[in-house]
Amino acid sequence: MDNLPNTWEDWISNFTEWQDRVGFDREWMGDFDLSIQFDWDRAGDVIEFGDYAGRPKWERSLQVPQQSMRDALVSMITVQGDTEFASVEQQRHLLASAPTDYDRYAAARIMAEEQRHGWQMAYLLMTYFGQQGRREAQKLLERNAQDGDRLLGAFNRPMPHWLDFFCYTMFVDRDGKFQLGMLSTSAFKPLAASMGPMLKEESFHLGTGSNGLRRVIKAGIIPLDMLQRFFNKWVSTAHDLFGVDASSSAHWSYVWGVKGRWDERKKLEAGLEVDKEVLNEEARGHYHDEIVREVEKLNGYLPEGSPRLFVPHENFHRDIGAFKRQKFTTEGTLFEGSDEEWEAYIHAALPSAQDEADLKELFKQEWVANKPMSARQIASGIGAKV
C-alpha cells in the first residue's frame, strides 16, 4: 500500500485519483460542497445505553476503554464508508442514460452526497484512529464494486439500468437510513455527530426511489408483474444487509454503547427492554414494516382493478441468516415442491433474461412520467455537464 496517506490532504489527493479511476467527472457535482459536517448537539454528551451508560461520550479514540471496542468502531466506520464509494461505482454509468433531466440531476446529486458521506467516514478514520485508521481510509479507495471486492455483497451487484436504480434507492438506500440511525446514538461522539447531516442527505436518496417508482407507475409502460419481480430482487437484497439474525457483534456493540437500536432514544424513553440476542432481527422487522407502508402508498397510484404490488416476506430468497438459501415463497411459506419446481418458481419470482431484453425496448418509450426541475436545481449545475 504505497499510497498510504499521512495527512487528510494526502487522502484527498488519493480520492481525486479514485474519481478519475472510476470515471466520475468532478464537473458533474456542480456547486455541491464536499465538506466534513458534524451535528454535535444532536450527538449528545452522555452515553445513552450499554454498560457505560451515564458516562461522558468519548471524543477521542484513546478514551474508548478497550482495544476490541476501538476495533469495532473502525470496522463500522469502514463498512459505512465502503458502501458509499461502492454505490458511486455501481451507479456512475447511469448518468448517460437518464430518462429525464431531473433524473440525471437526482442521480448526480446522490452520487455527490455518497462521496461526501465516504469523505466523512474517511475523515473519522484518518483523524481519530492513527495508522490503523489511515490504512482503512486508503482501502476505501482501493476496493472496487466492479471487481466484486467491496465489503458487502449488495454493493458488488451490477446495476445495469434505471429500474434497478429506482428500486435500489427505494429499498437498499433505506437500509442505509436505518444503519445511520442506529449509529446516531453511538457513545463515540464524532461518529454520532456525523450521522445527523448524513441522514438529512439520505432522505433525498429515499425520495428519489419512491418518487421514481411512483412516476414509473403513472407512466404505465412497465408491466406490474415485471415491476414486482424487481421489488422481489432488491427487497431480499436489503433484508440481507441487516446481517445474521442472532449476531454476537451486534450484541457486543450494544453492550459497549457503540451502536444502538433503531429509534433508541424513543425506546429508552418508553422503557422498552432490549433483547441483545436479536438486535439485527429487530432492526430488520422495523425496516420491513416501513417498506410495507411505502409500497402501500405506491399502490394508491395504480389503475383501478390492477393487481397490487407487495413486499416479499423476510424469509424469501435470503443469502444470510437462519433462512439462508432455504426455499421460502414470497408469502413466507415453505415451498413443498421438487428442486425443479423450485427453480421454476424462483425464475418466475425474480427478473429474468427475458425481462432484461424486454426492458431495452420499453426504455425506448416514455416509461417514466416527467418531473420538471426547480430553478434551484437547475442553478446548482449538478449533473448539467454529463
N, C-alpha and C positions, 0 to 999 in steps of 0.2 A: 504494500500500500504506500507507494512513493509519494502520493499526493496528500498525505495526512496533514490536515490544516492545524496550525498552531494558534491562529487568531481567527476571530469572526470574519475579518476581511479576507483571510485566506479561504475560508469556507465559501464566502460569496463568490470569489473568483472561480472556485471549483463548480459552484452552482451554475454560473453562466456557461461554463463548458458543458454541463449536463443539458441545459436548454438547447445548446447548439447540437449536441449529440442526438437528442431525441427529436429535433426538428421543430422546436417551439420558438417561433419568431417573437422577440420581445415587443415588437411594434403591435402585436395583437392585443397587448394589455392596455393600449390606450393610456388613459390617465390614472390607471389603477396603481395604488401605492403599496408596494411590498414593504411592509414595516412590521416591527415587533410591537405587539399590543398586549397590555395587561389590564384587567379589572380587579384591582387589589381590594376594593370594598366588597365586591361580590364574593371574593375568595374567603373572607372572614379571617379572624385572628386565632381562633381556638379550634383544636382538633375535635371533630364532631362525633366520631364513632370509633369503635375498636378499643383495644387495650390502653391506648394513650389518650382517650377522650378527656377533654377538660384542660389539657396542657396546651401551651402555645404551639401554633403551627410552625413547621420547620421552614426556615427561609434559606438555608444553605444545606448542601448535602451532608456536610460533616455533622450537622445536628441530628440527622437521621440515626437512630440508635444502633442499628445493626447493618452489616455489610449485605446480608441477604435482602434486607428491605431496600437498600440503595440499588441492588441488582434488579429487584422487582420494578422499581421506578424507571431505571434505564430501559428495561425491556418494554414497559408500557409506552414510554415516550417514543422509543424506536419503532414499535409496531404502528403507532398512530402516524408518525411521520412517513413511514414506508407506504402506508395506504394512500397518503396524499399525493406523493410523487408517482406512485403506480397509476393512479386514476388519470393523470395527465398523459402518461404513456399509452394507456388504453384508449383515450378519447381524442387525442390530438388530431388524428386524421379525419375526424367527423366534421371539422370546421369547413372543409372544402365541399361537403355535400349537404350543408344545412338546408332544410326545406323552406325556410323564410329568413329574412334579415334579422328578425327578432331572435330566432333560434340560434343563429350564428353569434349574436351578441351574448345570449344566455350561456351558451357553451363556453365561449371565450372567457366570460366573467367567472364561471365556475372553475375553469382551469387556472385562472389567475388567483382565485381565492384558495384553491387547493395548494397552489405553490406557496402562498403566504402561510397557510397552516403548516406546511412542511418546513418552511423557514422557522416558524415559531418553535416547532419541536427540535429542530437542529440547534437553535439558539439555546434552548434549555440544556441540551446535551453538551454543547460547547462551553457554556458559561458555568455550569454547576457540577459537572461530573468528570473533570480532569481528562486524563489521557483516554480512559475508558469511553467517556462521552465523545471526545474528538474522533475516536476510531469509529464509533457507531454513527456519528453525524456524517462522516465520509462515506460509510457503507450505504447510507440512504441514497447517495448519488451514483453508486456503482451497480446496485441491483437493477434489473430492468424487467418490466412486465412482459415485454416482447420475447425475452429469453426464458420466461417462466420461472424466474428466481426471486420474485417478491415474496414476502414472508407469509402472506395469507393467500390461499388458493383462489379465492374470488377475484383477487386483484392481478391474477395472471390470465384470466379468461379473456378471450377475444371479444371485442365489441364492434362487430362489422358495420352496424347501421344505426339509424336514429330510433327505430322502435326499441332496440336494445337499450339505447341511451335513456329514453324516457322511462322505461321500466327500471333501469339501474338507478336513476336519480330518485325515482319514487320509492323503491324498496331497499336497495343496498345503501344509498346515502342516508336513509332513515335509520339504519343500524348505526351509522356514524353518529347521528344525533344522540342516540342512546349511550354510546360509548363516551362521548364528550360529556354528557350529563352526569354519568357515573363518576367521571374524573373531576367534576366541578367542585366536589366537596373534599378533595384529597387533602391529607394532612401536610403534603409538600406544597407550600403556598404558591411558589412560582408556577407549578402545574395547574393548581386550582384557578389561579388568576388568569391563565391563558385561555381557559375554556369559555368565559363569557363572550369575548369578541368572536371566537370561532363558532360558537353556537348561533350568534346573530347572522353570520355569513352562511352557515349551513342551512338556515331556513330558506334562503333563496334557492339552494340546490333542490330541496324537497319540493318547493313550489314549482320549480321547472318541471319536475317529473309529473306532479299531479295536474298542472296546467297543460303540459304536453299531451298527456293521456286523455284529458277532457277534450282537447281540440281534435285528437285522433277520432274519438267517438263522434264528435259533432260533424266531422267531415264525412263519415260513413263509408269510407273506402276500404279500410282494413276489416276483414271478416271477424266477427266477435269470437268465433271459435279459435281462430288463429291468435287473436289478442290474448285469449285465456291461456293458450299454451305458453306464450311468453311470460305471462304472470307466473305460471307454474315453475318455469325455469328460474326466474330471478328471485321469487319468494323463497324457494327451497335453498337457494344460494345464501340468501340473507339469514335464514334461520340457522344455518351452519355457523355464521360468523359470531354467534354468541358463545360458541365453544361447547365443550362437553357438559353434560347435564350436572354431574357432581364433580366440581373442579376443586382440587386442592389449592391451586394457585389463586382462584377467586376467594376461597376460604381465607387464606393467609393474607391476601391483600386487604380484606375487610378487617381482620384481626389487627393488622398493622396500621389501618387507617388510610391506606394509600388509594383505595378505590371503593366507592360506596355503592349502595343500591340506586336504582332509578327512583327519582323523587325522594332521595334520602332525607332531606330536611322535613318534608311533609310527613314522612313515615315516623320520624323521630317525634315530631310534634303530636302525632296521633297515638304515640305509644305502641306502634306496631313492632312486635318482636321480630328479630332477624333469624332466619334459618340459614346458617352459613354453609350448609351442605348442598344447597340447591340454588345458589345465587345466580348462576348463569341461566338456569331454567326459569327462575322468577323473572329475570330481565327479558328473556325470550317471550314469556307469556304477555308481559306488558306490550312489547313490540307487536306481537301477533294481534292483540286486541286493537291496537291503534291502526294497523293497516286494514283490518276488517272494517273499521269505521270509514277509513279513507276510500276503500273500494265501494262501500255502500254509497258514498257521495257521488262517485263516478256513475253508479247505476242510475242516478237521478237524471242523467243526460241521455240515457238510452231511449230509442224509439219505443213507443207503447207496444207491448207484446213481445219484445225481444228477450231472448234468454239472458239471465242476469250473470254478470261477472262475479267471481268469488275468489277468496283467498284459500289456497290449498292448506290442508292440515299440517301441523308442525312435524308429523312423522313422515310425510311424503318426501321421497327422493333425497334422503339425508345421507351425507357423507361423513358426519361427525356425530358422536354421542351414542346413546343407548339404542337408537334406531338406525344406526349406520348400515347402509346397504340392505335394509330389510324391505320386504315387499308390502308397503302400505299404499293404499289408494289416495287420491286427492281428498277424499272424505275422511281418511284416517282409519279405515277398516283394513284388516289384514287380508291380503289377496290370497285366495284359495286355489287358484288355477295352476296349471303346469308352468314350467320355465318358458316354454314357447308362447303361452298365452300371456305371461307377464311381459315378455319382450314386446308383444303386440300392444299391450296396454300402455306401456311406457312410451312406445313410439307414437301412440295416439294422444298422449297427455303432454308431450314436450314438442318444441319446434322441430320440424323435420327438414330434410334437404329439399323437399318439395315446397315447404313453406318459404324457405330462403329463395328458391327460384321464383316463386310467385311474387314475393315482395319486390324483387327487382322490377317487375312490370308494374306493380301497384304504386311504387315510388315515382313512376313517371307521371302520375296523376296528382291532383291537389289533395294529398292524403292527410294533410294536417290543416285545420282551419287557420287562416291567417290571424296574426296578432300584431297590431301596429306598435311601433316603438315610440316611447315617450321622447320629448325633446331632451330631457336629461340623459337618457340612454344614448341617444344619437351624439350628443355633445361629449360624452365620455370617450368616444373613439374606440371603445372596447370591441374587438372583432372587426373593426371597419376596414383594416388593411389586409385581411385574409385574401 
